[in-house]
Amino acid sequence: MTMVRDDHYWMGKALRQAELAEKRGEVPIGAVVVREGVAVGSGYNLRETGHDPTAHAELIAIRKAAKKRGAWRLTGATVYVTLEPCLMCMGAMILARIERLVYGCRDPKGGAAGTLYDLSSDPRLNHRFPVIAGVREEECSRKLSQFFALLRARKKQEVIYSHDTL
């Protein structure tokens, strides 16, 4: 297999994690940590369910991978995530010493892997890693767009319903 095919495959696994988030009413973002060709951690957003602002897909996947490995250093690991990571998640990846990041679509409001910030290559930090952007971008972007369109439609219906009952 070529690296591009591998990235495509693993992003598919991250997309499946995003679907699990969506089924729980969470923003559909999924992540998978892969080391030596094996998934060692996976996760999806659980911020609403857990009432936890840090329950991002990437952090959950990184925690599981570190626990499975029995070490906080995830050298040799690649993180696959459907949406460009935020500052917090990029910080965790730097601290975990991940080797590579692959993400689906950019986050124009919070992306810290090249869009608003680029922590992955900041020379002031003690660890840097390559970032591959846009893997299965259309699928990742569509999943988020559809989720938010449905959410807006539901909220509009709730407003209409609440006005009807007054």
C-alpha positions, 0 to 999 in steps of 0.5 A: 500500500502507498502512504496516501492509501494508508491515510485514506484508510485510517481517515475512514476509521476516524470518520466512523468514530465521527459517526458514533459521536453524531449518533450521541448528538455530539459534533461529529469529529473522530480521531484514531491514533495509529502506530506501526500500522495498528490503531492503538487509540480512537475517540470521538467528541464527548463534550456535551455528553460528559459536560467536559470542554476537554473531551475532544476526539483527539484527546480521548484517542491520545489518552487511550493510546498512551494507556495501551502503550503504557507510556505518555510518549507516542513516538512513531504514532500518527494521529488521524482526525476529521477536523483540524485540531484546536490549540489544546489538541495540538498541545497534547500532540506536541507533549505526546511527541506524536510523529505525524498528523493527518486531518480531513478538513480545515477549521477556520475558527479554531485550527491550530495546524496551519489555518489560524496557528501552526503549532506543528512547526513552531521553532520555539517549541521542543517538538515538531511534526509534519501535517498532512491536510485535506485527506477525505476533506469533502467527506469530513466537511460534508459530515460537519455541514450536514450536522450543523444544518440539521441542528439549526433546523431543529432549533428553528422548529423549537422556536416555532413550537415554543411560539405556537404554545404561548 
